[in-house]
Amino acid sequence: MRGGAWLEIYLRLATLLLPVICCAAVGAAWAIKKKAYPAEFVATLATVVSTPALVFYTLMTTRLDGTQLLEAGAASLLGLAAAAVLSGVALRSMKMPATTLGPAATFPNAGNLGLPIAQLAFGDSGLAVALAFFAINSVIQHTLGVWVTSRGVDRAPRWPKGVIVACLLAVAFRTSGVKLPDPVIESARLVGSLAVPLMLLSLGYALASVSRAGIRQGALLGAIRLVVGVLAGALVVQALRLPPLVAGVLTLQLAMPVAVVSSIYVQRYSSHGDEAAGAVLVSTAVFFVLCPLLIWFADTSRF
């Protein structure tokens, strides 16, 4: 890849990340000023209300047909399964809590970062495949991932019903061919659009008070997420005869940094919130530096 191409990717990536940084900065400023922050309310609104709406809207509006969704979905499931196994082994070998931090090391930031970068690297066709991965990743992350993270916590919602209901309704409507009124779809889009900003506000608030130990442990967790993602993507591409576009997008999506929502869940259900917040910060920064190389790697994996 030529130097000019690398510079162009960095500039476009900086443009993509600027809104993310601004939202997180608002939460950080709130913490620095030591103002009261309704963390429980924001986390509940983001994960119980907005996220199901976002999943429903994504599944209802994706441009992939049933066969393409099935193909991309199967590859996504296999990739996430490989990432889960690898992250579990890595966390246990480093004597870190595999149950609590496993989902954070497994699930990539496939939403506010993964979708625009997929479009940057592969165009609108790549964005459609990334949307399918995002839908599968979201459903598993907000159900099985939450259950694993919250094991042993009495107040934890074992299976977040909102995401499951949203997924089942979307599949039912798409299968039956029922076209929902535009106001319903737009309502889901608007409510779902709250999810990412709310999560970023909470992340910024947490990062402003994260300890140095949290940064150190977070760096290790973030490194596990990036390495595991690249390995899982390579394994899936080698195991399945995927179309070139699906192979490239899947490889890139699995290599994304720690998801913001993973950090929210860890903060909500455990005492390892500092590590999770630090992991988001460190892995996103490292991803920014390595992004051109990862895009090149994903592009070459198509062939």
C-alpha positions as CSV (number, residue, x, y, z in Angstrom):
1,M,0.0,0.0,0.0
2,R,1.4,3.4,-1.0
3,G,2.2,6.1,1.5
4,G,-0.5,8.3,0.1
5,A,-3.1,5.6,0.5
6,W,-2.1,5.1,4.1
7,L,-2.4,8.9,4.8
8,E,-5.8,9.0,3.2
9,I,-7.0,6.1,5.4
10,Y,-5.7,7.9,8.5
11,L,-7.5,11.1,7.6
12,R,-10.8,9.4,6.9
13,L,-10.5,7.3,10.0
14,A,-9.9,10.4,12.1
15,T,-13.1,11.9,10.6
16,L,-15.0,8.7,11.6
17,L,-13.6,8.8,15.1
18,L,-14.1,12.5,15.8
19,P,-17.9,12.1,16.7
20,V,-16.9,9.1,19.0
21,I,-14.3,11.2,20.7
22,C,-16.6,14.2,21.1
23,C,-19.4,12.1,22.7
24,A,-17.0,10.4,25.1
25,A,-15.4,13.8,25.9
26,V,-18.8,15.1,27.1
27,G,-19.0,12.3,29.6
28,A,-15.4,12.8,30.7
29,A,-16.0,16.5,31.2
30,W,-19.0,15.7,33.3
31,A,-16.9,13.4,35.5
32,I,-14.1,15.9,35.8
33,K,-16.5,18.5,37.1
34,K,-17.7,15.9,39.6
35,K,-21.4,16.4,38.6
36,A,-24.0,13.7,39.5
37,Y,-24.3,11.1,36.7
38,P,-27.3,8.7,36.5
39,A,-25.1,5.8,35.4
40,E,-27.8,3.1,36.1
41,F,-30.4,5.0,34.2
42,V,-28.2,5.7,31.2
43,A,-26.9,2.1,31.1
44,T,-30.5,0.7,31.3
45,L,-31.8,3.0,28.6
46,A,-28.9,2.2,26.3
47,T,-29.0,-1.6,26.7
48,V,-32.7,-2.4,27.4
49,V,-34.5,0.2,25.2
50,S,-32.2,1.6,22.5
51,T,-30.2,-1.5,21.6
52,P,-33.3,-3.7,20.8
53,A,-34.6,-0.9,18.6
54,L,-31.2,-0.6,16.8
55,V,-31.1,-4.4,16.2
56,F,-34.7,-4.4,14.9
57,Y,-34.1,-1.5,12.6
58,T,-30.8,-3.1,11.3
59,L,-32.5,-6.4,10.5
60,M,-35.5,-4.8,8.9
61,T,-33.6,-2.5,6.6
62,T,-30.5,-4.6,5.6
63,R,-30.2,-4.9,1.8
64,L,-29.0,-8.5,1.9
65,D,-31.4,-11.2,0.8
66,G,-32.1,-14.4,2.8
67,T,-29.3,-16.5,1.3
68,Q,-26.7,-13.8,1.8
69,L,-27.9,-13.2,5.3
70,L,-27.6,-16.9,6.0
71,E,-24.1,-17.1,4.5
72,A,-22.8,-14.1,6.3
73,G,-24.6,-15.1,9.5
74,A,-23.1,-18.6,9.6
75,A,-19.6,-17.2,9.0
76,S,-20.2,-14.6,11.7
77,L,-21.3,-17.3,14.2
78,L,-18.2,-19.4,13.5
79,G,-15.9,-16.4,13.8
80,L,-17.4,-15.3,17.1
81,A,-17.2,-18.9,18.4
82,A,-13.5,-19.1,17.5
83,A,-12.9,-15.7,19.1
84,A,-14.7,-16.9,22.3
85,V,-12.5,-20.0,22.5
86,L,-9.3,-18.1,21.9
87,S,-10.1,-15.3,24.3
88,G,-11.0,-17.8,27.0
89,V,-7.7,-19.6,26.6
90,A,-5.8,-16.3,26.6
91,L,-7.5,-14.9,29.6
92,R,-7.0,-18.1,31.7
93,S,-3.4,-18.3,30.7
94,M,-2.9,-14.8,32.0
95,K,-4.9,-15.5,35.2
96,M,-7.6,-12.9,34.3
97,P,-11.3,-13.6,35.0
98,A,-12.4,-15.4,31.8
99,T,-16.1,-15.4,32.7
100,T,-16.3,-11.6,33.4
101,L,-13.9,-10.3,30.8
102,G,-14.4,-13.1,28.2
103,P,-17.3,-11.2,26.3
104,A,-15.2,-8.0,26.2
105,A,-12.3,-9.9,24.6
106,T,-14.7,-11.8,22.2
107,F,-17.1,-9.2,20.8
108,P,-15.7,-6.4,18.5
109,N,-16.9,-2.9,18.1
110,A,-19.0,-3.8,15.1
111,G,-21.4,-0.9,15.4
112,N,-20.3,2.7,15.5
113,L,-16.8,1.8,14.4
114,G,-17.1,-1.4,12.4
115,L,-19.9,-0.2,10.0
116,P,-18.3,3.0,8.7
117,I,-14.9,1.4,8.3
118,A,-16.4,-1.5,6.4
119,Q,-17.9,1.1,4.0
120,L,-14.6,2.9,3.8
121,A,-12.8,-0.3,2.9
122,F,-15.3,-2.1,0.7
123,G,-18.0,0.3,-0.3
124,D,-21.8,-0.1,0.0
125,S,-21.6,-3.8,-0.7
126,G,-19.2,-4.3,2.2
127,L,-21.5,-2.2,4.4
128,A,-24.4,-4.6,3.7
129,V,-22.3,-7.6,4.8
130,A,-21.1,-5.7,7.9
131,L,-24.7,-5.0,8.8
132,A,-25.4,-8.7,8.8
133,F,-22.4,-9.3,11.0
134,F,-23.5,-6.4,13.3
135,A,-26.9,-8.0,13.7
136,I,-25.6,-11.4,14.6
137,N,-22.9,-9.9,16.9
138,S,-25.5,-7.7,18.6
139,V,-28.0,-10.5,19.3
140,I,-25.3,-12.8,20.8
141,Q,-23.6,-10.0,22.7
142,H,-26.7,-8.7,24.3
143,T,-28.0,-12.2,25.2
144,L,-25.3,-14.9,25.7
145,G,-22.6,-12.3,26.3
146,V,-24.6,-10.6,29.1
147,W,-25.5,-13.9,30.7
148,V,-21.8,-14.9,30.8
149,T,-20.6,-11.5,32.1
150,S,-23.3,-11.4,34.8
151,R,-23.0,-14.9,36.1
152,G,-23.1,-14.9,39.9
153,V,-24.8,-11.5,40.1
154,D,-28.3,-11.7,41.6
155,R,-29.6,-8.5,39.9
156,A,-28.4,-9.4,36.5
157,P,-31.0,-9.9,33.7
158,R,-30.1,-13.4,32.6
159,W,-31.5,-13.1,29.1
160,P,-32.3,-9.5,27.9
161,K,-35.7,-10.1,26.4
162,G,-35.8,-6.9,24.4
163,V,-33.0,-7.9,22.0
164,I,-34.5,-11.4,21.6
165,V,-38.0,-10.1,20.9
166,A,-36.6,-7.5,18.5
167,C,-34.7,-10.2,16.6
168,L,-37.6,-12.6,16.4
169,L,-40.0,-9.9,15.3
170,A,-37.7,-8.7,12.5
171,V,-37.1,-12.3,11.3
172,A,-40.9,-12.9,11.3
173,F,-41.7,-9.8,9.4
174,R,-39.0,-10.4,6.8
175,T,-39.9,-14.0,6.3
176,S,-43.6,-13.3,5.9
177,G,-42.9,-10.4,3.6
178,V,-44.9,-7.9,5.7
179,K,-43.9,-4.3,5.1
180,L,-44.2,-2.2,8.2
181,P,-45.3,1.4,7.9
182,D,-42.5,3.9,7.5
183,P,-43.3,5.7,10.8
184,V,-42.7,2.4,12.7
185,I,-39.3,1.9,11.0
186,E,-38.4,5.5,11.6
187,S,-39.4,5.3,15.2
188,A,-37.1,2.2,15.6
189,R,-34.3,4.1,13.9
190,L,-34.6,7.2,16.1
191,V,-34.8,5.2,19.4
192,G,-32.0,3.0,18.2
193,S,-29.8,5.9,17.4
194,L,-29.7,6.8,21.1
195,A,-27.7,3.6,21.9
196,V,-24.2,4.6,20.7
197,P,-24.2,8.2,22.1
198,L,-25.4,7.0,25.5
199,M,-22.8,4.3,25.7
200,L,-20.1,6.8,24.7
201,L,-21.2,9.2,27.4
202,S,-20.9,6.4,30.0
203,L,-17.6,5.4,28.6
204,G,-16.2,8.9,28.8
205,Y,-17.4,9.3,32.3
206,A,-15.7,6.0,33.3
207,L,-12.5,6.8,31.5
208,A,-12.1,10.1,33.4
209,S,-11.9,8.2,36.6
210,V,-10.1,5.0,35.5
211,S,-7.1,4.1,37.6
212,R,-3.5,3.5,36.3
213,A,-3.9,-0.2,37.2
214,G,-7.1,-0.2,35.1
215,I,-5.2,1.2,32.1
216,R,-2.5,-1.4,32.5
217,Q,-4.9,-4.3,32.8
218,G,-7.0,-2.8,30.1
219,A,-4.0,-2.7,27.7
220,L,-3.6,-6.4,28.2
221,L,-7.3,-7.1,27.6
222,G,-7.3,-4.8,24.6
223,A,-4.3,-6.6,23.1
224,I,-6.1,-10.0,23.6
225,R,-9.2,-8.6,21.7
226,L,-7.1,-7.4,18.7
227,V,-5.0,-10.5,18.4
228,V,-7.9,-12.9,19.0
229,G,-10.0,-11.1,16.4
230,V,-7.3,-11.3,13.7
231,L,-6.7,-15.0,14.4
232,A,-10.4,-15.8,14.4
233,G,-10.9,-14.0,11.1
234,A,-8.0,-15.9,9.5
235,L,-9.3,-19.3,10.8
236,V,-12.8,-18.7,9.5
237,V,-11.6,-17.6,6.1
238,Q,-9.4,-20.7,5.8
239,A,-12.2,-23.0,7.1
240,L,-15.0,-21.7,4.8
241,R,-15.0,-21.1,1.1
242,L,-16.4,-17.6,1.5
243,P,-17.0,-15.2,-1.4
244,P,-14.2,-12.6,-1.5
245,L,-16.3,-9.7,-0.3
246,V,-17.7,-11.7,2.7
247,A,-14.2,-12.9,3.6
248,G,-12.7,-9.4,3.6
249,V,-15.5,-7.8,5.6
250,L,-15.6,-10.6,8.1
251,T,-11.9,-10.4,8.7
252,L,-12.0,-6.7,9.2
253,Q,-15.0,-6.8,11.5
254,L,-13.5,-9.5,13.8
255,A,-10.3,-7.3,14.1
256,M,-12.2,-4.4,15.6
257,P,-11.3,-3.1,19.1
258,V,-13.2,-3.8,22.4
259,A,-16.9,-2.7,22.1
260,V,-18.1,0.2,24.2
261,V,-21.2,-1.8,25.2
262,S,-19.0,-4.6,26.6
263,S,-17.4,-2.1,28.9
264,I,-20.8,-0.9,30.0
265,Y,-21.9,-4.4,30.9
266,V,-18.6,-5.2,32.8
267,Q,-19.0,-2.0,34.8
268,R,-22.6,-2.8,35.6
269,Y,-22.2,-6.4,36.7
270,S,-18.7,-6.7,38.1
271,S,-15.8,-4.9,39.8
272,H,-13.6,-4.9,36.7
273,G,-15.0,-1.8,35.1
274,D,-11.7,0.0,35.1
275,E,-10.0,-2.8,33.1
276,A,-12.9,-2.8,30.6
277,A,-12.8,1.0,30.1
278,G,-9.1,1.0,29.8
279,A,-9.3,-1.8,27.2
280,V,-11.7,0.3,25.1
281,L,-9.3,3.2,25.2
282,V,-6.1,1.3,24.5
283,S,-7.5,-1.1,21.9
284,T,-9.2,1.8,19.9
285,A,-6.0,3.8,20.0
286,V,-3.9,0.8,18.8
287,F,-6.5,0.0,16.1
288,F,-6.3,3.6,14.8
289,V,-2.5,3.2,14.3
290,L,-2.8,-0.3,12.7
291,C,-6.0,0.4,10.7
292,P,-4.4,0.7,7.3
293,L,-2.5,-2.5,7.9
294,L,-5.6,-4.3,9.0
295,I,-7.6,-3.1,6.0
296,W,-4.8,-4.3,3.7
297,F,-4.8,-7.7,5.5
298,A,-8.6,-8.0,5.2
299,D,-8.4,-7.0,1.5
300,T,-5.7,-9.6,0.7
301,S,-7.8,-12.3,2.6
302,R,-10.4,-12.0,-0.1
303,F,-8.3,-13.8,-2.6
